[in-house]
Amino acid sequence: MVEINCKLCGRDDWKVRFPATMNGKALNVNAFRCTSPGYGSHAQIVECNHCGFVYANPRWSNEKLLEAYTAVEDLTYLQEREGRELTFQKHLQALEKHTGPANGRSLLDIGAYIGVFVETAVAAGWNACGVEPSDWAAAEAQKHGIKVIQGTQDAPEIVGQQFDIITLWDVIEHVDDPMEELTKALRRLKPGGWLAVHTMDIDSLTAHLMGPRWPWLMDMHLFFFSQKTMAAMLEKIGYEVVWSGAQGRYLRLGYLASRVTAWSKPLGRLASGLVNGLHLNKLAVPVNFGDLFTVYARRPLSE
């Protein structure tokens, strides 16, 4: 475990927002699966007294994090593919309202996992590819002919390339240094290019009402943005923030019931009983509690 300064303002002046709840300090690779049910287990989470940024401190080193994400496998994610497809179709439609249609332009998806968004973007006419640290997830994408490179933004296959669009869907909260990750993305964007980032909102009404029971407090989440701190970081790097707002997702009712079970067994049993009894396990429904948001930003045409 390593202690870090605030990645937004650089200060080492914080207060504890949520005490650590995880058992021991050993890194559990399964806790880093996209579909991990490990709600409520997390490192100490602090809030910067200077800028209000919320982050895990202390937490695992970058080397340990990369080892975990390279080794992680997530078969449950494959079962939830239909919900992911619907979610990414909606995300892409919302993004194109700002960027315009594809017309063969280039797109890089960072943290592409099994490539569902890359596949969605290609179907819509984008020249899309992705990078993904998980050996298993990248291989799963490649097995289906989806262009996902095993690695990070530093992968040699994309060094020197610039893109019209870069996306990070549920990624920025996992990385070692979000400021560095977003700075690299700025350099990889063409002048006037677009960035889309989707993450949890620590200042949402849901997060405030649930407090320490908010399900996104998990081992794998290292940084907890608000729309305010996300905009501050992007603008500090040099982006022009164009729009920010709550965006939900689609989940199959069977999967949603399993998530509720991981958070609360009594509620989960009730939800599973209803879903199973009505044979609605595979029905995908929109879910939006207002605690997930997307921000669209641009690299200026001139700097």
N, C-alpha and C positions, 0 to 999 in steps of 0.2 A: 504494500500500500504506500502511496506517495501523497504528500500534501502539495497543493497547488495554489497559486494566486488566482484572483478573478480573471477570467479570459476576456472580459469586456473592458475593464478599466485598468487591470494590472495590479490593483491593490491587494494587500493581505490583511483585510480588516472586515471581519464577518461576524454574524451571529448565527447560532444553530436554529434552523427552521424546523427540521425533523431529525431527532436522534436516530442513530443507526439501529436497525432491527435485524440485520442478517446474522446468522449463526456462524461465528468465526470469520476469518479473513481469507479463507481459501477460495480461489476462483472456480466456480462451477460452470463448465462450458454449456450445459443445458439451460442455464439461466439466460444465455445470450441468444436463444432461439427466438425468431420473430413471434412465434406463437407461445412463448413461455407463459405458464400459468402462475409464475412466482410473484403475484401481487402482494405488496406489503413487506417484502424482503428487500432491503436497500442499505447502502452505505449512509453515513451521516450526510445530511443535506443542509447546506448553509446558504445564507443570503448576504450578499455584499452590502456593507453599511454605506458604501459610497454611491454605487450605481443601481443597486437593487437586483443584480443578476443572481440567479439561484443555481447552485451546482453541488455535485457530490464532492466532499472533501473530508478526509483523504479518500483516495480511490486507487484502482489498479494502475500500474504503469502502462505506457503505450505498447511496450513489447508484449506484455501479458494480454492486453486487449486484442492486439492483432493476432496473437496465437489463438485466442478463443474464437474470434470471428472466422479465422481460416479453417478451424477444425469443426465448427458447428454444422449440424445436420438438422433438418426440420421437416419430417414427413407430414406432420399435421398441416403445414402450409399448403402442400399439394392438394389436400382434401378440401381446402377453402378457396381453391383457385377461382371458382365461379364468382364468389363475392369480390375477390381482388380484381377480376376482369371488369365487373360493373363499376367498381370504385375508380379504376384508372380510366375507363371510358369517360366518366363524368369529370374527373380531374383534367383530362386532356381537352374536353369540350370547353371547360371553364378557362383553361389556359389560352386556348386559341381565340377566345373573345378579345384577348389583349394582343396576342402575337400575330393573329391572322392565321390562315390555313397553311398547311405544310409546304406545298409547292416544291417538294424535294429538298427542303432545307435540312440542315444537320442538327442532331439532338444527341446529347450525352446524358444518360441516367446514371447517377452515382449511387452505389449501393443497390444495384439492380436486382439482387437476390436471384430468383429463377427466371427473371426476364419478362414478367407479365406486362409491365409498362412499356418496355422496349417493343414487344410484339404488338401491343395496342397502337403505339406510335407508328410503327412500320405499316400497319394496316391502314392508317389514316394518311399515308403518303410521306411520312418523315423518313429521312435517311438517319436511322437511329441505331445507337449501340449503347452498351452499358459496361460498367466495371463493378466487380463484386469480389470481396476478399474471401468468401466461403468457397473452398474447393468443391464441396458438394453442390452448392447452389449454382455456381458457374457451369459445372459439368451438366447439371440438370437442364439448364438453358441451352447449352450447346447441343445436347442430345436431341433437342427439338428444333435445331436449326436457327436458334435465336443468337444474335451476335452480342454475347456477354463475355468480356475478358476477365479472367481471374486476376484480381489485384485491386489497386486503388487508383486515385488520380495520377499517381506516379508511374503507372504501368507504361513500359517503353512503347507499346503499340499506339499510344495516343500522345506521346510527348511531341510537342511542336504543333499539334493540331489545335484549331479553334472551331468553336461551335456556335450555331445560331441560338440554341436553347440548351441550358443545363438544368436538370431536375434533381432534387434530393427529397424523396418521399420517405418520411419517418427514418431519417438517417442522421441528421445533424445532432440529435440528442445522444448519439452513441459514440461519436468520434472523440479522439484524444484532445483536439484543439479546434473548436468550431471557427475561431477567427482565422486560423491558418487554412482550414479546409475551404472556407468561403473566399479567402484571398486567392488561393490557387484556382478556384472556379472563375473568379473575375478575369484572371490572366488567360484562361482557356476560352473565354467568350469573345466573339467578334465584337468590335465597337457597335453599340446599339443592340447587342444580344440580350436575351432574357434569361433570368434565373427564377426558378420556382422552388420554394422550400416549404415543406409541410411538417409540422411538429405539434407537440402538446402545448397547451396554454396554461401556465402555472397561475396566471391571474384571472382565469375564467371563473364565473360564478360557481360552476360545478366543483372546481378545485378548491375554492374557498369554503363551500358548504361541506364538502367531504373531509377536508383537512387531512389528517394522517391516514384516512381510509381511501383517499383518492387512488384508484387502481394503477395509475401511471407511475407511482413511486415504486420503482423496481431496480434490481441489481444492475441491469443493463443500461439504464438511463443515467447519464452522467451530467447532463445539462438540461435545465428547465427554463425555457424562454417564456416571456410574455410577448405580446405583439409590440410593446414598447421597447423591450430590450433587444428583440430581433431587429427592429427598425434601426435602433441605435448602432448595433454592430454592423449592419449592412452599410449604413451611411458613413460610418467611421472608415470602412474599407474603401469606399468610393462608389458604391452603387446608388442609383436613384430608385427609391422605393415608390412603386406605382400603386399597389393595392395590397391590403391585408384584411383577412376576415375569416370567420369560422367556416370550416368545411368538414363534413362528416364522411361516412363511408358506407359501403354495403356489406352486410354480414348474413350468412345463412343462419336461420333461427337455431339450428342444432349447434352450430359453433358458438353462437351468442350465449346459449344456455350453458355451454361448457365454460365460458368465460365467467359467467355469473357464479357458477359452482366453485370456481377457483377463488373467487372473492368472498363468497358467502355460501356455505354448504346448505343451510336451510332454504335460502332463496333459490339456489341452484336446483335443489330437488324439486321445488315447486315449478320452476320454469321448465325443467326437463320433462316433468310429468305432463305439463300442458302441451309442450311441443310434440312429444312422442305420442300422446293420446290423440292429438289432432292430425298426426302424420304430416307435420309441417317442417320436418328437419331440414329439408333441402331448399326451402323457400328463402330467397335472399331479399332482405328488407333494408331500407335506408335507416341509418342510425346516426344521430347527431345530438350530442349532449353539450355542444358549444365549447368543449375543452380541447378541440383540435383545430388548428388554423393553418392557412396557406398564405404565403406572402409572395408577390410577384415584384421583381426588381430588374433594373436594366443596367448594363454597362454603358456609361455615357458615350455618345458618338465622338466627342473630343475630350481629352483629359489634360 
